[in-house]
Amino acid sequence: METIERLSIIEELRRLMARYVRYADHQRWDDLANLFTPDGTFTPLKPAGTVWLRMNGRDEIAATVGAVGGPGVTLVHHLFSDEIDVDSTTTAHGVFAMEDIVTRPEDAEVSETIPFRGMHGFGHYHARFVRADDIWRIAEIKQTRIRLDFTD
């Protein structure tokens, strides 16, 4: 693979992940889910490395991630440094440093799935990408956490 082609793919994947965080911040759950392959997965992990949730497929991703959203919820995501490896013209993987802040209204219900009113987290997205029909999509994201700070 030529250097320019590899760099072009890396830039496309950076833009894909930028759309992911923008769609999350604007609570555009269907748009966010459509960045995944139809059978894509999203698995956020707790700081100890255990699975917090596992979402399979676009519909489940949109519904589950969307459950954090709702009236009065503010989401802020930042992506920082990235390490993207292009495996072929149709597959790649990468790690993206991230920070997120979730603020829910005072009267928001706290549950086992969403055990907080406010959260400030730090960690990494570990992503696997595939290209089909000339479009890059997310096949899998695992979100690891270094730190999570909760507020009541």
C-alpha positions as a LaTeX table, in Angstrom:
\begin{tabular}{lrrr}
\hline
Residue & $x$ (\AA) & $y$ (\AA) & $z$ (\AA) \\
\hline
Met1 & 0.00 & 0.00 & 0.00 \\
Glu2 & 1.29 & 3.44 & $-0.93$ \\
Thr3 & 1.96 & 5.94 & 1.86 \\
Ile4 & $-0.59$ & 8.42 & 0.52 \\
Glu5 & $-3.32$ & 5.75 & 0.50 \\
Arg6 & $-2.48$ & 4.72 & 4.07 \\
Leu7 & $-2.52$ & 8.35 & 5.25 \\
Ser8 & $-5.81$ & 8.96 & 3.44 \\
Ile9 & $-7.40$ & 5.98 & 5.23 \\
Ile10 & $-6.08$ & 7.23 & 8.58 \\
Glu11 & $-7.66$ & 10.63 & 7.97 \\
Glu12 & $-10.99$ & 9.03 & 6.99 \\
Leu13 & $-10.96$ & 7.05 & 10.25 \\
Arg14 & $-10.15$ & 10.15 & 12.31 \\
Arg15 & $-13.12$ & 11.87 & 10.72 \\
Leu16 & $-15.34$ & 8.83 & 11.37 \\
Met17 & $-14.50$ & 8.93 & 15.08 \\
Ala18 & $-14.98$ & 12.72 & 15.14 \\
Arg19 & $-18.52$ & 12.17 & 13.79 \\
Tyr20 & $-19.05$ & 9.50 & 16.46 \\
Val21 & $-18.35$ & 11.92 & 19.32 \\
Arg22 & $-20.24$ & 14.79 & 17.66 \\
Tyr23 & $-23.32$ & 12.61 & 17.16 \\
Ala24 & $-23.07$ & 11.49 & 20.81 \\
Asp25 & $-22.81$ & 15.08 & 22.06 \\
His26 & $-25.84$ & 16.10 & 20.00 \\
Gln27 & $-27.74$ & 12.94 & 20.99 \\
Arg28 & $-28.16$ & 11.83 & 17.37 \\
Trp29 & $-28.38$ & 8.16 & 18.34 \\
Asp30 & $-29.53$ & 6.77 & 14.99 \\
Asp31 & $-26.78$ & 8.67 & 13.16 \\
Leu32 & $-24.24$ & 7.40 & 15.69 \\
Ala33 & $-25.47$ & 3.81 & 15.35 \\
Asn34 & $-25.29$ & 4.04 & 11.54 \\
Leu35 & $-21.55$ & 4.65 & 11.83 \\
Phe36 & $-21.33$ & 0.98 & 12.88 \\
Thr37 & $-21.61$ & $-2.09$ & 10.68 \\
Pro38 & $-25.07$ & $-3.71$ & 10.96 \\
Asp39 & $-23.62$ & $-6.26$ & 13.42 \\
Gly40 & $-21.20$ & $-3.84$ & 15.08 \\
Thr41 & $-20.59$ & $-3.97$ & 18.81 \\
Phe42 & $-19.97$ & $-1.40$ & 21.52 \\
Thr43 & $-18.65$ & $-2.59$ & 24.88 \\
Pro44 & $-17.88$ & $-0.04$ & 27.59 \\
Leu45 & $-15.75$ & $-1.45$ & 30.41 \\
Lys46 & $-15.49$ & $-0.38$ & 34.05 \\
Pro47 & $-12.09$ & 0.84 & 35.33 \\
Ala48 & $-11.42$ & $-2.64$ & 36.74 \\
Gly49 & $-11.76$ & $-4.04$ & 33.20 \\
Thr50 & $-15.09$ & $-5.79$ & 33.68 \\
Val51 & $-17.89$ & $-5.32$ & 31.16 \\
Trp52 & $-20.32$ & $-2.55$ & 32.04 \\
Leu53 & $-22.60$ & $-3.16$ & 29.02 \\
Arg54 & $-22.39$ & $-4.95$ & 25.70 \\
Met55 & $-24.43$ & $-3.66$ & 22.80 \\
Asn56 & $-24.83$ & $-5.70$ & 19.61 \\
Gly57 & $-26.05$ & $-4.20$ & 16.36 \\
Arg58 & $-27.19$ & $-0.74$ & 15.38 \\
Asp59 & $-30.65$ & $-0.87$ & 16.97 \\
Glu60 & $-29.34$ & $-1.94$ & 20.37 \\
Ile61 & $-26.52$ & 0.63 & 20.23 \\
Ala62 & $-28.95$ & 3.47 & 19.43 \\
Ala63 & $-31.43$ & 2.43 & 22.12 \\
Thr64 & $-28.92$ & 1.72 & 24.89 \\
Val65 & $-26.60$ & 4.67 & 24.37 \\
Gly66 & $-29.69$ & 6.81 & 23.85 \\
Ala67 & $-31.02$ & 5.78 & 27.27 \\
Val68 & $-28.29$ & 7.93 & 28.86 \\
Gly69 & $-29.65$ & 10.87 & 26.90 \\
Gly70 & $-33.01$ & 12.52 & 27.22 \\
Pro71 & $-34.39$ & 15.84 & 28.36 \\
Gly72 & $-31.86$ & 17.94 & 30.22 \\
Val73 & $-28.87$ & 15.65 & 29.65 \\
Thr74 & $-25.62$ & 17.26 & 28.57 \\
Leu75 & $-22.93$ & 15.15 & 26.91 \\
Val76 & $-19.40$ & 16.28 & 26.10 \\
His77 & $-16.82$ & 14.01 & 24.45 \\
His78 & $-13.24$ & 14.72 & 23.48 \\
Leu79 & $-10.86$ & 12.57 & 21.47 \\
Phe80 & $-7.18$ & 13.22 & 21.81 \\
Ser81 & $-4.19$ & 11.33 & 20.48 \\
Asp82 & $-4.83$ & 8.40 & 18.21 \\
Glu83 & $-2.88$ & 5.37 & 17.07 \\
Ile84 & $-4.36$ & 4.01 & 13.84 \\
Asp85 & $-2.98$ & 0.96 & 12.07 \\
Val86 & $-4.17$ & 0.22 & 8.55 \\
Asp87 & $-4.23$ & $-3.54$ & 8.10 \\
Ser88 & $-5.45$ & $-3.51$ & 4.49 \\
Thr89 & $-7.54$ & $-1.39$ & 2.14 \\
Thr90 & $-10.65$ & $-2.72$ & 3.92 \\
Thr91 & $-9.61$ & $-3.22$ & 7.57 \\
Ala92 & $-7.95$ & $-1.12$ & 10.25 \\
His93 & $-7.81$ & $-0.76$ & 14.00 \\
Gly94 & $-6.92$ & 2.01 & 16.39 \\
Val95 & $-6.79$ & 3.38 & 19.91 \\
Phe96 & $-8.13$ & 6.86 & 20.70 \\
Ala97 & $-7.55$ & 8.63 & 24.03 \\
Met98 & $-10.83$ & 10.06 & 25.27 \\
Glu99 & $-12.56$ & 12.09 & 27.95 \\
Asp100 & $-16.30$ & 12.40 & 28.49 \\
Ile101 & $-18.65$ & 14.28 & 30.76 \\
Val102 & $-22.29$ & 13.31 & 31.27 \\
Thr103 & $-24.61$ & 15.53 & 33.29 \\
Arg104 & $-28.16$ & 14.34 & 33.99 \\
Pro105 & $-31.00$ & 16.36 & 35.55 \\
Glu106 & $-31.52$ & 16.37 & 39.32 \\
Asp107 & $-34.67$ & 14.25 & 38.95 \\
Ala108 & $-33.05$ & 11.68 & 36.64 \\
Glu109 & $-33.60$ & 8.08 & 37.68 \\
Val110 & $-30.52$ & 6.24 & 38.89 \\
Ser111 & $-30.36$ & 2.55 & 37.95 \\
Glu112 & $-27.87$ & $-0.30$ & 37.78 \\
Thr113 & $-27.22$ & 0.52 & 34.12 \\
Ile114 & $-26.90$ & 4.28 & 34.74 \\
Pro115 & $-25.82$ & 4.58 & 38.40 \\
Phe116 & $-25.07$ & 8.30 & 38.40 \\
Arg117 & $-26.37$ & 11.82 & 37.84 \\
Gly118 & $-23.01$ & 13.16 & 36.74 \\
Met119 & $-19.93$ & 11.44 & 35.39 \\
His120 & $-16.50$ & 12.59 & 34.27 \\
Gly121 & $-14.51$ & 9.81 & 32.64 \\
Phe122 & $-11.11$ & 9.24 & 31.11 \\
Gly123 & $-9.93$ & 6.33 & 29.03 \\
His124 & $-9.53$ & 4.95 & 25.53 \\
Tyr125 & $-11.63$ & 3.73 & 22.64 \\
His126 & $-10.19$ & 0.57 & 21.08 \\
Ala127 & $-11.80$ & 0.35 & 17.65 \\
Arg128 & $-11.83$ & $-2.04$ & 14.74 \\
Phe129 & $-12.93$ & $-0.66$ & 11.37 \\
Val130 & $-14.05$ & $-2.24$ & 8.11 \\
Arg131 & $-14.69$ & $-0.75$ & 4.69 \\
Ala132 & $-17.59$ & $-2.00$ & 2.61 \\
Asp133 & $-19.30$ & $-0.35$ & $-0.36$ \\
Asp134 & $-16.57$ & 2.32 & $-0.26$ \\
Ile135 & $-17.59$ & 3.43 & 3.28 \\
Trp136 & $-15.59$ & 2.98 & 6.48 \\
Arg137 & $-17.65$ & 1.81 & 9.45 \\
Ile138 & $-17.00$ & 0.82 & 13.03 \\
Ala139 & $-17.12$ & $-2.96$ & 13.46 \\
Glu140 & $-16.28$ & $-2.91$ & 17.16 \\
Ile141 & $-15.52$ & $-0.44$ & 19.92 \\
Lys142 & $-14.33$ & $-1.32$ & 23.40 \\
Gln143 & $-14.20$ & 1.63 & 25.74 \\
Thr144 & $-11.66$ & 1.17 & 28.53 \\
Arg145 & $-11.54$ & 3.44 & 31.54 \\
Ile146 & $-8.62$ & 4.76 & 33.50 \\
Arg147 & $-10.79$ & 6.84 & 35.81 \\
Leu148 & $-14.47$ & 7.57 & 36.43 \\
Asp149 & $-15.66$ & 10.29 & 38.79 \\
Phe150 & $-19.37$ & 10.24 & 39.71 \\
Thr151 & $-21.60$ & 12.85 & 41.29 \\
Asp152 & $-25.00$ & 12.25 & 42.89 \\
\hline
\end{tabular}
